[in-house]
Amino acid sequence: MKTLAAQVITPEDLLKHWQGHRNLTRRLIELFPEKDFFEFSIGGMRPFSQLVDELLAIAGPGLKGIVSREVQPYTESPEKLIFKAQYLQKWDEATAQINELWEKLSIEDFNETFNLFGQYEFPVIQNILYFIDNEVHHRGQAYVYLRALGIEPPFFWER
Amino acid sequence: MKTLAAQVITPEDLLKHWQGHRNLTRRLIELFPEKDFFEFSIGGMRPFSQLVDELLAIAGPGLKGIVSREVQPYTESPEKLIFKAQYLQKWDEATAQINELWEKLSIEDFNETFNLFGQYEFPVIQNILYFIDNEVHHRGQAYVYLRALGIEPPFFWER
């Protein structure tokens, strides 16, 4: 019990936290009009679909690399998705994949160093916090896109 | 040593993570043109100065509430700041205040429930993760504002 109490956050709670964020991002994908998801942008930034390409290339593949200790370079899927429904399907596949991979992480793994995508040599916990932060960051952009399109986004604290 | 190894993240690393984010947000404040910091907005959203009002009302006061276990309502400072330099000063004061308050948190505190601002009754770790996420979220908006203003923001991973 002492060991558990000494944790700042348990792996279970961190997974719940991450998946809560991913659930909110999924709702934003749903909210975008089909065309705007692929085309709308501000200030030369990527449209939301391309930001989601990045998020999909990080979450599942990144965690897979961590669990298997196989260093693979960062690559976005060569499969070109052209409908929001395809993105939502990939998103749900990643959700299941993350849950499955998470089971294979031991508590010791979080403090071990891993060279994510052959580029980011940090403790696993830092890599995972980066996955979450990067998603929150890009989703923050998507909130502005939605507002600029006159669409009310969900509350940030709804997960 | 076993106890330490069992932590997903140590309080020291979580503070470093948070202050790293706060440092990046500070750089964004610096990058905004004075006028745009107070006036520029997209889609009816708040200008960055007002988002920073919120961040300042959360970080220091929220952590102070957690440490002292005193439930105070959420209030933005009644003092009206009209220059970016004043915001930067408040930001730096909050940075020092956070470091000081953090020293008073024991590892057990993170799992205890606190009714933040009398509204959010969650474990302290969830409250602190919310502080960070909310800042990353709003800073993501500020990135879009900067891009829309034709200003190149810093890399997200520079802390």
Chai-1 contact restraints between the chains, C-beta under 6 A:
chainA,res_idxA,chainB,res_idxB,connection_type,confidence,min_distance_angstrom,max_distance_angstrom,comment,restraint_id
A,T3,B,T3,contact,1.0,0.0,6.0,A-B,restraint_1
A,T3,B,A6,contact,1.0,0.0,6.0,A-B,restraint_2
A,A6,B,T3,contact,1.0,0.0,6.0,A-B,restraint_3
A,A6,B,I107,contact,1.0,0.0,6.0,A-B,restraint_4
A,Q7,B,Q7,contact,1.0,0.0,6.0,A-B,restraint_5
A,Q7,B,V8,contact,1.0,0.0,6.0,A-B,restraint_6
A,V8,B,Q7,contact,1.0,0.0,6.0,A-B,restraint_7
A,V8,B,I9,contact,1.0,0.0,6.0,A-B,restraint_8
A,V8,B,P11,contact,1.0,0.0,6.0,A-B,restraint_9
A,V8,B,L14,contact,1.0,0.0,6.0,A-B,restraint_10
A,V8,B,F110,contact,1.0,0.0,6.0,A-B,restraint_11
A,V8,B,I125,contact,1.0,0.0,6.0,A-B,restraint_12
A,I9,B,V8,contact,1.0,0.0,6.0,A-B,restraint_13
A,I9,B,I125,contact,1.0,0.0,6.0,A-B,restraint_14
A,P11,B,V8,contact,1.0,0.0,6.0,A-B,restraint_15
A,L14,B,V8,contact,1.0,0.0,6.0,A-B,restraint_16
A,I42,B,V144,contact,1.0,0.0,6.0,A-B,restraint_17
A,I42,B,A148,contact,1.0,0.0,6.0,A-B,restraint_18
A,G43,B,R147,contact,1.0,0.0,6.0,A-B,restraint_19
A,G43,B,A148,contact,1.0,0.0,6.0,A-B,restraint_20
A,M45,B,R147,contact,1.0,0.0,6.0,A-B,restraint_21
A,I107,B,A6,contact,1.0,0.0,6.0,A-B,restraint_22
A,F110,B,V8,contact,1.0,0.0,6.0,A-B,restraint_23
A,I125,B,V8,contact,1.0,0.0,6.0,A-B,restraint_24
A,I125,B,I9,contact,1.0,0.0,6.0,A-B,restraint_25
A,D133,B,V136,contact,1.0,0.0,6.0,A-B,restraint_26
A,V136,B,D133,contact,1.0,0.0,6.0,A-B,restraint_27
A,V136,B,V136,contact,1.0,0.0,6.0,A-B,restraint_28
A,V136,B,H137,contact,1.0,0.0,6.0,A-B,restraint_29
A,H137,B,V136,contact,1.0,0.0,6.0,A-B,restraint_30
A,H137,B,G140,contact,1.0,0.0,6.0,A-B,restraint_31
A,H137,B,F156,contact,1.0,0.0,6.0,A-B,restraint_32
A,G140,B,H137,contact,1.0,0.0,6.0,A-B,restraint_33
A,G140,B,G140,contact,1.0,0.0,6.0,A-B,restraint_34
A,G140,B,Q141,contact,1.0,0.0,6.0,A-B,restraint_35
A,Q141,B,G140,contact,1.0,0.0,6.0,A-B,restraint_36
A,Q141,B,V144,contact,1.0,0.0,6.0,A-B,restraint_37
A,V144,B,I42,contact,1.0,0.0,6.0,A-B,restraint_38
A,V144,B,Q141,contact,1.0,0.0,6.0,A-B,restraint_39
A,V144,B,V144,contact,1.0,0.0,6.0,A-B,restraint_40
A,R147,B,G43,contact,1.0,0.0,6.0,A-B,restraint_41
A,R147,B,M45,contact,1.0,0.0,6.0,A-B,restraint_42
A,A148,B,I42,contact,1.0,0.0,6.0,A-B,restraint_43
A,A148,B,G43,contact,1.0,0.0,6.0,A-B,restraint_44
A,F156,B,H137,contact,1.0,0.0,6.0,A-B,restraint_45
